[in-house]
């Protein structure tokens, strides 16, 4: 179920275009930590949207590319469908792999 909360707040644009988000909004959307990022989307109807974003460290970008995420979804589906095996030891796993040759 999608819930939509409407909370209208007015802020003043300061010199150099700076705006401050109210503290409760920053806390609610985890924007109260250093380095928090916000995406700004300007729609064709003139609406400006601010969306909280999570910064991804450069050394973890590979995990979030579409190909890797597709493989993650496939692995999740395999687990959900029971297409997995559990082993008591690494030796048992290797023995199973050797039997499959």
MDAnalysis code that builds the backbone (N, CA, C; Angstrom):
import MDAnalysis as mda
import numpy as np

u = mda.Universe.empty(303, n_residues=101, atom_resindex=np.repeat(np.arange(101), 3), trajectory=True)
u.add_TopologyAttr("name", ["N", "CA", "C"] * 101)
u.add_TopologyAttr("resid", np.arange(1, 102))
u.add_TopologyAttr("resname", ["UNK", "UNK", "UNK", "UNK", "UNK", "UNK", "UNK", "UNK", "UNK", "UNK", "UNK", "UNK", "UNK", "UNK", "UNK", "UNK", "UNK", "UNK", "UNK", "UNK", "UNK", "UNK", "UNK", "UNK", "UNK", "UNK", "UNK", "UNK", "UNK", "UNK", "UNK", "UNK", "UNK", "UNK", "UNK", "UNK", "UNK", "UNK", "UNK", "UNK", "UNK", "UNK", "UNK", "UNK", "UNK", "UNK", "UNK", "UNK", "UNK", "UNK", "UNK", "UNK", "UNK", "UNK", "UNK", "UNK", "UNK", "UNK", "UNK", "UNK", "UNK", "UNK", "UNK", "UNK", "UNK", "UNK", "UNK", "UNK", "UNK", "UNK", "UNK", "UNK", "UNK", "UNK", "UNK", "UNK", "UNK", "UNK", "UNK", "UNK", "UNK", "UNK", "UNK", "UNK", "UNK", "UNK", "UNK", "UNK", "UNK", "UNK", "UNK", "UNK", "UNK", "UNK", "UNK", "UNK", "UNK", "UNK", "UNK", "UNK", "UNK"])
u.atoms.positions = np.array([
    [0.850, -1.176, 0.000],
    [0.000, 0.000, 0.000],
    [0.894, 1.237, 0.000],
    [0.627, 2.128, -0.877],
    [1.395, 3.364, -0.974],
    [0.684, 4.453, -0.199],
    [1.404, 5.047, 0.736],
    [0.833, 6.153, 1.507],
    [1.521, 7.420, 1.069],
    [0.761, 8.439, 0.891],
    [1.309, 9.721, 0.473],
    [1.061, 10.737, 1.574],
    [2.142, 11.289, 2.085],
    [2.013, 12.300, 3.123],
    [2.267, 13.653, 2.477],
    [1.429, 14.581, 2.735],
    [1.618, 15.920, 2.196],
    [2.023, 16.842, 3.330],
    [3.163, 17.474, 3.159],
    [3.665, 18.386, 4.171],
    [4.243, 19.575, 3.429],
    [3.572, 20.682, 3.481],
    [4.009, 21.859, 2.739],
    [4.746, 22.798, 3.671],
    [5.967, 23.140, 3.277],
    [6.805, 24.044, 4.048],
    [7.393, 25.054, 3.078],
    [7.462, 26.293, 3.496],
    [8.077, 27.329, 2.670],
    [9.452, 27.657, 3.230],
    [10.431, 27.739, 2.343],
    [11.782, 28.129, 2.740],
    [12.202, 29.305, 1.867],
    [13.136, 30.078, 2.363],
    [13.616, 31.254, 1.641],
    [14.928, 30.926, 0.944],
    [15.027, 31.320, -0.304],
    [16.269, 31.141, -1.047],
    [17.227, 32.243, -0.613],
    [18.387, 31.846, -0.103],
    [19.397, 32.784, 0.377],
    [20.337, 33.174, -0.770],
    [21.327, 33.990, -0.436],
    [22.342, 34.356, -1.421],
    [22.944, 33.099, -2.020],
    [23.326, 33.177, -3.250],
    [23.945, 32.077, -3.987],
    [23.018, 30.873, -4.120],
    [21.724, 31.057, -3.944],
    [20.754, 29.995, -4.172],
    [20.636, 28.961, -3.073],
    [21.155, 29.240, -1.902],
    [21.146, 28.277, -0.799],
    [19.774, 28.243, -0.133],
    [19.275, 27.017, 0.112],
    [18.056, 26.839, 0.908],
    [18.384, 25.894, 2.061],
    [17.665, 26.022, 3.152],
    [17.834, 25.129, 4.301],
    [16.556, 24.332, 4.486],
    [16.712, 23.010, 4.550],
    [15.564, 22.155, 4.817],
    [15.290, 22.167, 6.317],
    [14.024, 22.177, 6.719],
    [13.693, 22.155, 8.142],
    [14.282, 20.910, 8.818],
    [14.694, 21.048, 10.085],
    [15.330, 19.924, 10.792],
    [14.513, 18.634, 10.791],
    [13.190, 18.727, 10.989],
    [12.384, 17.502, 11.022],
    [12.367, 16.809, 9.667],
    [12.383, 17.571, 8.581],
    [12.429, 16.990, 7.232],
    [13.784, 16.307, 7.025],
    [14.865, 16.976, 7.446],
    [16.205, 16.382, 7.307],
    [16.300, 15.070, 8.077],
    [15.795, 15.047, 9.303],
    [15.848, 13.820, 10.112],
    [15.010, 12.712, 9.483],
    [13.798, 13.038, 9.073],
    [12.879, 12.041, 8.526],
    [13.441, 11.368, 7.276],
    [14.219, 12.110, 6.503],
    [14.746, 11.575, 5.238],
    [16.244, 11.302, 5.296],
    [16.782, 11.249, 6.521],
    [18.198, 10.925, 6.740],
    [19.129, 11.876, 5.991],
    [18.767, 13.143, 5.979],
    [19.588, 14.170, 5.337],
    [20.331, 15.004, 6.373],
    [20.367, 14.517, 7.603],
    [20.999, 15.274, 8.680],
    [22.435, 14.831, 8.942],
    [22.981, 14.023, 8.053],
    [24.358, 13.570, 8.197],
    [25.231, 14.233, 7.141],
    [26.488, 14.499, 7.466],
    [27.389, 15.108, 6.481],
    [27.483, 14.253, 5.217],
    [27.448, 14.900, 4.082],
    [27.553, 14.190, 2.813],
    [26.230, 13.717, 2.248],
    [25.122, 13.921, 2.982],
    [23.814, 13.514, 2.465],
    [23.547, 14.254, 1.159],
    [22.925, 13.555, 0.215],
    [22.688, 14.145, -1.097],
    [21.206, 14.185, -1.435],
    [20.843, 15.168, -2.248],
    [19.476, 15.349, -2.720],
    [19.520, 15.488, -4.232],
    [18.665, 14.731, -4.918],
    [18.517, 14.876, -6.365],
    [17.514, 15.996, -6.619],
    [17.813, 16.853, -7.577],
    [16.890, 17.917, -7.964],
    [16.369, 17.581, -9.351],
    [15.046, 17.450, -9.467],
    [14.421, 17.151, -10.753],
    [13.495, 18.299, -11.120],
    [13.734, 18.868, -12.273],
    [12.882, 19.953, -12.767],
    [11.953, 19.370, -13.821],
    [10.664, 19.327, -13.505],
    [9.682, 18.742, -14.413],
    [9.266, 19.739, -15.482],
    [8.688, 19.220, -16.555],
    [8.249, 20.081, -17.654],
    [7.091, 20.983, -17.257],
    [6.358, 20.616, -16.191],
    [5.245, 21.456, -15.748],
    [5.690, 22.546, -14.769],
    [7.017, 22.696, -14.593],
    [7.538, 23.754, -13.743],
    [7.750, 23.374, -12.292],
    [7.386, 22.162, -11.918],
    [7.565, 21.708, -10.540],
    [9.022, 21.284, -10.337],
    [9.592, 21.687, -9.217],
    [10.942, 21.279, -8.838],
    [10.801, 20.266, -7.709],
    [11.328, 19.063, -7.918],
    [11.243, 18.006, -6.914],
    [12.614, 17.772, -6.289],
    [12.625, 17.562, -4.987],
    [13.836, 17.185, -4.267],
    [13.655, 15.748, -3.797],
    [14.627, 14.885, -4.114],
    [14.543, 13.480, -3.715],
    [15.808, 13.089, -2.956],
    [15.672, 12.586, -1.733],
    [16.853, 12.122, -1.003],
    [17.526, 10.994, -1.785],
    [18.847, 11.006, -1.818],
    [19.613, 9.980, -2.519],
    [20.682, 9.428, -1.591],
    [21.038, 8.191, -1.818],
    [22.114, 7.564, -1.066],
    [23.336, 7.543, -1.967],
    [24.410, 8.136, -1.494],
    [25.651, 8.132, -2.268],
    [26.245, 6.727, -2.251],
    [26.707, 6.282, -3.399],
    [27.318, 4.964, -3.516],
    [28.823, 5.151, -3.655],
    [29.596, 4.571, -2.742],
    [31.053, 4.670, -2.869],
    [31.512, 4.095, -4.211],
    [32.514, 4.705, -4.805],
    [32.990, 4.306, -6.132],
    [33.359, 2.827, -6.185],
    [33.925, 2.293, -5.109],
    [34.347, 0.894, -5.133],
    [33.180, -0.086, -4.993],
    [31.947, 0.425, -4.831],
    [30.770, -0.440, -4.747],
    [29.803, -0.234, -5.909],
    [30.181, 0.611, -6.869],
    [29.274, 0.893, -7.993],
    [28.954, -0.352, -8.799],
    [29.875, -1.290, -8.923],
    [29.649, -2.510, -9.694],
    [28.405, -3.248, -9.209],
    [28.165, -3.237, -7.902],
    [27.037, -3.978, -7.339],
    [25.706, -3.413, -7.810],
    [25.651, -2.130, -8.101],
    [24.392, -1.469, -8.418],
    [24.135, -1.338, -9.908],
    [25.032, -1.866, -10.767],
    [24.736, -1.779, -12.204],
    [23.619, -2.766, -12.547],
    [22.938, -2.528, -13.649],
    [21.732, -3.293, -13.987],
    [22.025, -4.783, -14.157],
    [23.152, -5.115, -14.777],
    [23.493, -6.530, -14.981],
    [23.630, -7.247, -13.638],
    [24.359, -6.644, -12.704],
    [24.556, -7.296, -11.415],
    [23.244, -7.393, -10.645],
    [22.430, -6.359, -10.707],
    [21.147, -6.395, -10.011],
    [20.236, -7.472, -10.586],
    [20.301, -7.714, -11.916],
    [19.522, -8.791, -12.529],
    [19.984, -10.141, -11.981],
    [21.297, -10.307, -11.822],
    [21.819, -11.559, -11.259],
    [21.399, -11.715, -9.799],
    [21.353, -10.612, -9.051],
    [20.891, -10.665, -7.658],
    [19.429, -11.104, -7.593],
    [18.597, -10.562, -8.499],
    [17.178, -10.952, -8.518],
    [17.031, -12.430, -8.867],
    [17.855, -12.909, -9.808],
    [17.826, -14.321, -10.188],
    [18.231, -15.205, -9.000],
    [19.260, -14.807, -8.290],
    [19.697, -15.571, -7.113],
    [18.614, -15.571, -6.037],
    [17.976, -14.425, -5.816],
    [16.886, -14.356, -4.834],
    [15.742, -15.286, -5.221],
    [15.422, -15.343, -6.519],
    [14.355, -16.227, -6.996],
    [14.739, -17.689, -6.779],
    [16.008, -18.031, -7.009],
    [16.470, -19.403, -6.769],
    [16.320, -19.776, -5.296],
    [16.703, -18.880, -4.410],
    [16.572, -19.142, -2.971],
    [15.099, -19.309, -2.613],
    [14.257, -18.410, -3.100],
    [12.815, -18.458, -2.807],
    [12.185, -19.759, -3.297],
    [12.651, -20.263, -4.455],
    [12.092, -21.487, -5.036],
    [12.740, -22.751, -4.470],
    [13.701, -22.593, -3.581],
    [14.341, -23.760, -2.984],
    [15.416, -24.392, -3.855],
    [15.876, -23.683, -4.865],
    [16.920, -24.212, -5.755],
    [18.309, -23.903, -5.186],
    [18.505, -24.320, -3.960],
    [19.778, -24.108, -3.269],
    [20.121, -25.372, -2.492],
    [21.363, -25.489, -2.111],
    [21.795, -26.606, -1.276],
    [22.603, -26.040, -0.119],
    [22.512, -26.705, 1.013],
    [23.248, -26.280, 2.199],
    [24.234, -27.395, 2.560],
    [25.428, -26.995, 2.922],
    [26.470, -27.961, 3.252],
    [26.998, -27.684, 4.652],
    [27.371, -28.764, 5.345],
    [27.892, -28.629, 6.704],
    [29.349, -28.196, 6.734],
    [30.043, -28.401, 5.624],
    [31.459, -28.035, 5.595],
    [31.882, -27.716, 4.167],
    [33.020, -27.062, 4.050],
    [33.575, -26.765, 2.726],
    [33.921, -28.063, 2.003],
    [34.361, -29.064, 2.751],
    [34.700, -30.352, 2.138],
    [33.469, -30.993, 1.503],
    [32.316, -30.911, 2.182],
    [31.075, -31.455, 1.619],
    [30.699, -30.723, 0.335],
    [30.872, -29.424, 0.315],
    [30.586, -28.642, -0.887],
    [31.496, -29.068, -2.027],
    [32.781, -29.197, -1.758],
    [33.737, -29.587, -2.802],
    [33.433, -30.990, -3.305],
    [33.058, -31.896, -2.405],
    [32.697, -33.255, -2.814],
    [31.491, -33.229, -3.746],
    [30.508, -32.401, -3.438],
    [29.318, -32.270, -4.301],
    [29.712, -31.723, -5.667],
    [30.590, -30.735, -5.692],
    [31.051, -30.175, -6.964],
    [31.815, -31.218, -7.770],
    [32.645, -32.018, -7.104],
    [33.403, -33.066, -7.796],
    [32.477, -34.128, -8.359],
    [31.385, -34.463, -7.652],
    [30.424, -35.463, -8.129],
    [29.673, -34.972, -9.354],
    [29.551, -33.686, -9.511],
    [28.806, -33.115, -10.631],
    [29.583, -33.071, -11.930],
    [30.845, -33.460, -11.917],
    [31.665, -33.398, -13.143],
    [31.284, -34.440, -14.138],
])
